[in-house]
Amino acid sequence: MGIPAPALTGHKVFVAADNIISALGFSTEETMNAVWRGETGIKRMYDAAVYPAPFHAGYIDRQRFRELCGQYGLLPYAPFEALVILSIREALRGTALNPADEKMLFILSSTKGNIGYLHTCSPAELARKRPESLQEAMLWRSAQRVAGYFGMKNTPLVVSSACVSGVAAVELGARLLREGLYETAIITGADEITAFTVSGFQAFKSVSPEPCRPYDRRRDGLSTGEGAGTLALTRREDYAPAGRKIYILGGATANDANHISAPSRTGDGLHYAIENALARANVPKSALDFINLHGTATIFNDEMESKALALSALSDVPANSLKGYLGHTLGASGVMEIIACMASLKQNRLIATKGFATLGVPAPMNIITENTPGELHTFLKTASGFGGFNSAIVVSDKYTEPPPPKAAAGIRCSPPCRISGHKIWVGDTLVFEAPDADTPAAFLKAAFKNLHAPNMKFYKMDNLCKLGYVATAYLLQRHNIPPQYDGKNIALLFSNAAASLDTDIDHQLSICDGGNYFPSPAVFVYTLPNIVLGEICIREKIQGETAFFLSETGNMDFLRRYAAMLFRRTATQLAIAGRLECLGDTCEAETALISCNRLQVKACLRTALNPA
């Protein structure tokens, strides 16, 4: 007698399991019980290894963390990797989920990952920027080590798009499941408090001297935090918990195309993400019971969010921020906060905004001020971050069928722009070379001047952004974007292996000598790989879907397949995709325009998306 086939559910994506590790506890239950009691994990800290003066932050219980690492044999792993493993272990405990299943995908979301490794390197070794000595700091490697611990079969995907990483990663997992490419996806968002991140935010003067106060008129900055969140999503109904089921209905990303470190003055980027997420979820605004916003308590983020809600006619919907409980946990925040909001649904109780007293933003908002009982079914979760990135996702205990996919549409790729060996080709044509350039910086400067398109901001960029800027500019110089394409319907999909390590090292060198401590905001802003997409969006006025992936080897094939999925499921009509490798003496790129030809998409999508 044969084994019965699993009960797959078409486009339905269930939440199968979850976990939060935070400053308030090592499980979702521990964390949420503390939240319901009104407790905060943010405390005044003095940790000389992190920052030379006291600051407020949400640290996990380090002693308990070390004990668990010893208990589960995780001491050989980097603390960041151990944190991810512990969160996944706790999420899967008591479930039928098998991480070694061939139809299981692991997605890691993080802003800086194991960046603490740089603190262990000597300044001389860092200055050499040798890729072989920096493997431990590369996020794709951490993802592979975690996958190896669990015996996962598929190559992990890594999303690193600043503070929107978590929300974007959850939507990525749901999209891949809806396409039928996997049956289950484990999405973990994680980040640590490190000297690297705290010094950077302090350089921006964006850290509050007190626990943060989202949307309050006295707010004066964020509070840093650390932690991990894990969501297991599945199309198998037999994997979903009994009783009340939670569905991931749909989401979107959009770019401000305004500034790499300041939010839009109008809120339009987040507004577009919200509108697109609701459309893809097929959920009317009237169905939203509450909105969980990014709510960092910085002056301009909170202002922007109030304007975005006004543009979307959502100012009256109850809204909250959870940063006052957990701190800003960077690439983990989106996953952790989605889980907390799921607990809010299950408890039928709205969560108060910790630290809020008096509204201090320019547009009206209905901020939740106390834990309030009520019948809850559907919420919207948003996130915004450096690079002009915005993301939104709709979660509900009521399933709605998404809009049908467009008719089968394949992809056509332009001849690529390739940069290697101080030469630039478009297709088979050599369009520029600078044989006398002795460094990547000198080559990129010469290549930019050859474009004859002055932009003084170019000289302020780091080498990764200059590389992406030049590679895209030469591509579009030969293959112009047709006028019928709207910037809101153009996607940017980029990847690399080293993330922003080239500039990360520059920032680390500025803080490794206590007697010569000079972290610069002008450097720190470029310690995010997705900033290159922000620079391109600003230049080309692009406000569509954006994503930055990290992988060990070239994955242009994955980017093409992902673009094909966007053509079917979103308003995307054109994509600029590429790989940008910049670390030390390495300066290589490949970019291409991807568009629909509506002929080959079925064959394209039958092959499982895999970055290897």
ABEGO torsion letter per residue (X at the ends): XBBBBBBBAEABBBBABBBBBBAAEABAAAAAAAAAAGBBABBBBBBAAABABBBBBBBBBAAAAAAAAAAAGAAABBAAAAAAAAAAAAAABGBABBAABAABBBBBBBAAEAAAAAAABBAAAAAAGBAAAAAAABAAAAAAAAAAAAGBABBBBBBBBEAAAAAAAAAAAAAAAAAGABABBBBBBBBBBBAAAAAAAAAAGABBABBBBBGBAABAEBBBBBEBBBBBBBABAAABBBEBBBBBAEBBBBBAGABAABBBAAGAAAAAAAAAAAAAAGBBAAABABBBBAGAGBAAAAAAAAAAAAAAGAAABBBBBAAAAAEBAEAAAAAAAAAAAAAAAAAGBBBBBBGBABBABABBBBBBABBBBEBBABBBBBBBBBGGBBBBBBBBABBBBBBBBBBBBBBBBBBBBBBBGGBBBBEABBABBBAABABAAAAAAAAAAAAGBBBAAAAABBAAAAAAAAAAAAAAAABBBBAABBAAABBBBBBBAAEAAAAAAAAAAAAABAABBBBBAAAAAAABAAAAAAAAAAAAGBABBBBBBBBABBAAAAAAAAAAAAAAABABABBBBBBBBBBEABBBBBBBBBBBAGAAAAAAAABBBBAX
